[in-house]
Amino acid sequence: MKAVSGQSGLLRRVNVVAVLAAAALGLTACATGQHAATSDEKPAIAGTHATIGSIDIQDLSIQAPAVSSRPTGTKFYATGDNAPLTVAFINDGHSSDTLTGITSTAFSGWSVVDTAALTQAAAVKAGATQVVVAPGRSVTFGITDTGVGIGSSEQTIVLQSLQAGANPLYPGSTAKLTFTFANAGAVSVNVPVDLSSTPDSATIPASSGD
């Protein structure tokens, strides 16, 4: 299997945590004192995070649907669609750990893809299925330029092929994902779908009474 390694240093890890904490309002769900076991996390309304062993999962969400083949006004993930994640993995331990699996009844699999190749089916299918997070370091996926110095993620984790039996995923809905690490164990999280890829310019529909 191919693996992706985190390469940012401790200072970058601190910067990422600070930026993500400011950007993701309502990050309140955090399980502490857990070791190599399976646990459940309850998500915040917009983005979520979780902790398993020495691994922190921060700013976790499914990116807002932007499926080019979908007609205007029907932006959602339907059967067969791939869904990119936004996430940061932070290793607060003293040894490396490896993300070995992301499982869900809603999706057929996952992979790490160059962000520039997100729309290329072959690249998504052939992407890496392991992520190595070195001790005292962080690695980010799917994070766009925040304008405060951390830049954008060169790679994105993609959830592959929404299954036929799963409900369509609309902005604001959730999908349960289980993240499995070689040392820390597994944690299950209800991951929200972003409301918009451009929240500062998104239009809020008027209510029927307006």
Legacy VTK file of the C-alpha trace (Angstrom):
# vtk DataFile Version 3.0
C-alpha trace
ASCII
DATASET POLYDATA
POINTS 210 float
0.000 0.000 0.000
1.096 3.583 -0.602
1.337 5.859 2.389
1.313 9.617 2.892
3.485 11.122 5.622
2.954 14.317 7.615
5.884 16.662 7.049
5.052 19.828 9.005
6.947 20.560 12.231
5.857 21.211 15.782
5.535 24.956 15.195
3.327 24.278 12.185
1.254 21.944 14.338
0.650 24.724 16.845
-0.253 27.142 14.052
-2.674 24.668 12.493
-4.421 24.053 15.801
-4.792 27.782 16.439
-6.142 28.496 12.954
-8.524 25.566 12.961
-9.828 26.443 16.405
-10.625 29.955 15.236
-12.122 28.827 11.919
-14.289 25.932 13.065
-16.878 27.339 15.450
-18.466 24.950 17.870
-15.751 22.317 17.997
-16.908 20.796 21.283
-16.863 17.042 20.914
-13.649 15.545 22.279
-13.067 12.181 23.929
-10.114 12.107 26.300
-8.188 9.354 28.030
-8.953 6.787 25.301
-6.467 4.201 24.107
-6.501 1.395 21.521
-10.244 0.869 21.521
-13.309 1.931 19.557
-15.306 4.958 20.707
-18.061 7.253 19.419
-17.869 11.029 19.092
-20.786 13.468 18.892
-20.178 16.192 16.294
-20.525 19.924 16.541
-22.986 21.614 14.184
-20.355 22.964 11.756
-17.296 20.764 11.477
-16.232 18.457 14.271
-13.231 16.875 15.920
-12.312 13.764 17.862
-9.451 12.325 19.889
-8.266 8.713 19.997
-5.096 7.904 21.900
-2.435 10.468 20.935
-4.194 11.423 17.682
-6.341 14.545 17.403
-8.666 14.803 14.397
-9.453 18.482 13.825
-11.717 20.579 11.586
-13.375 17.456 10.169
-16.123 17.858 7.589
-17.288 16.646 4.198
-16.820 19.469 1.733
-19.911 21.165 0.358
-21.244 19.446 -2.788
-19.928 20.974 -5.992
-20.700 18.219 -8.498
-20.209 19.618 -11.985
-22.677 17.217 -13.607
-25.486 18.186 -11.225
-28.016 20.770 -12.490
-27.983 24.184 -10.834
-30.015 24.261 -7.649
-29.589 20.552 -6.838
-26.216 20.484 -5.127
-25.959 17.218 -3.217
-24.009 13.969 -3.216
-25.931 11.195 -4.982
-25.227 7.520 -5.678
-21.768 7.075 -7.215
-20.456 10.512 -6.243
-17.077 10.978 -4.560
-16.951 13.329 -1.566
-13.755 15.142 -0.461
-12.965 15.691 3.218
-11.444 18.593 5.086
-9.383 17.323 8.041
-6.195 17.756 10.053
-4.503 14.869 11.908
-2.267 15.893 14.829
-0.030 13.425 16.664
0.638 14.519 20.249
2.467 11.268 21.076
6.101 10.214 21.030
5.898 7.695 18.177
4.507 7.643 14.662
1.022 6.366 13.980
-0.642 5.411 10.716
-4.194 5.960 9.529
-4.967 2.575 7.983
-8.667 2.875 7.256
-11.700 5.117 6.849
-14.871 3.040 6.698
-18.528 3.910 6.286
-21.698 2.160 5.239
-22.343 5.168 2.990
-19.150 4.949 0.885
-17.262 2.156 -0.840
-13.749 3.274 0.160
-11.309 6.173 0.434
-8.020 7.443 -0.944
-5.547 10.311 -0.778
-5.459 12.336 -3.986
-3.537 15.369 -5.203
-5.994 18.239 -4.777
-5.464 19.268 -8.387
-6.648 15.813 -9.521
-9.859 15.572 -7.494
-12.071 15.301 -10.570
-9.957 12.549 -12.179
-11.585 9.183 -11.500
-8.390 7.228 -12.186
-6.421 9.332 -9.692
-9.063 8.859 -7.004
-9.108 5.101 -7.554
-5.302 4.812 -7.479
-4.713 7.069 -4.481
-2.880 6.086 -1.302
-4.819 4.352 1.478
-2.509 5.052 4.402
-1.476 8.283 6.134
1.579 8.351 8.423
1.540 11.024 11.133
4.928 11.525 12.761
5.193 12.316 16.495
4.758 15.982 17.336
3.586 16.746 13.814
0.416 17.380 11.846
-0.813 16.687 8.346
-3.742 18.433 6.694
-6.011 17.485 3.808
-8.522 19.514 1.822
-7.826 22.801 3.610
-8.054 25.835 1.347
-5.967 28.980 1.674
-7.068 30.808 4.827
-4.995 33.884 4.093
-3.141 33.641 7.421
0.001 31.847 6.352
-0.734 28.119 6.482
-1.477 27.866 2.773
-3.587 25.177 1.134
-3.367 21.401 1.357
-1.659 19.835 -1.636
-3.636 16.634 -1.084
-7.220 15.761 -0.194
-8.813 12.638 1.249
-11.705 11.487 -0.930
-14.578 9.251 0.143
-15.268 7.050 -2.850
-18.612 6.303 -4.488
-21.682 7.001 -2.361
-23.474 3.657 -2.122
-26.830 2.923 -3.725
-28.471 2.167 -0.384
-27.307 5.411 1.228
-29.380 8.574 1.369
-28.251 11.529 -0.740
-25.989 13.839 1.272
-27.174 17.436 1.359
-25.403 20.369 3.053
-26.042 20.111 6.780
-26.571 16.346 6.785
-24.066 13.885 8.289
-22.353 10.596 7.450
-20.847 8.270 10.057
-17.164 7.556 9.391
-14.799 5.333 11.363
-11.108 6.295 11.386
-8.723 3.458 12.275
-5.116 4.044 13.366
-2.512 1.303 13.725
-1.620 2.257 17.314
-4.320 4.573 18.648
-7.280 2.418 17.605
-10.575 3.418 15.998
-12.975 6.286 16.508
-16.385 6.781 14.877
-17.593 10.284 14.070
-20.798 11.677 12.575
-19.236 14.013 10.020
-21.251 17.010 8.814
-21.471 18.161 5.199
-20.388 21.790 4.841
-23.173 24.244 4.090
-21.135 26.053 1.434
-17.684 26.002 -0.112
-17.769 29.827 0.066
-19.575 30.608 3.355
-18.718 34.313 3.273
-20.601 34.757 -0.009
-23.309 32.112 0.339
-26.936 33.211 -0.026
-29.398 32.213 2.681
-32.800 31.442 1.080
-35.751 33.514 2.246
-38.383 31.726 4.313
-41.781 31.009 2.788
-43.334 33.762 4.911
-41.057 36.499 3.558
LINES 1 211
210 0 1 2 3 4 5 6 7 8 9 10 11 12 13 14 15 16 17 18 19 20 21 22 23 24 25 26 27 28 29 30 31 32 33 34 35 36 37 38 39 40 41 42 43 44 45 46 47 48 49 50 51 52 53 54 55 56 57 58 59 60 61 62 63 64 65 66 67 68 69 70 71 72 73 74 75 76 77 78 79 80 81 82 83 84 85 86 87 88 89 90 91 92 93 94 95 96 97 98 99 100 101 102 103 104 105 106 107 108 109 110 111 112 113 114 115 116 117 118 119 120 121 122 123 124 125 126 127 128 129 130 131 132 133 134 135 136 137 138 139 140 141 142 143 144 145 146 147 148 149 150 151 152 153 154 155 156 157 158 159 160 161 162 163 164 165 166 167 168 169 170 171 172 173 174 175 176 177 178 179 180 181 182 183 184 185 186 187 188 189 190 191 192 193 194 195 196 197 198 199 200 201 202 203 204 205 206 207 208 209
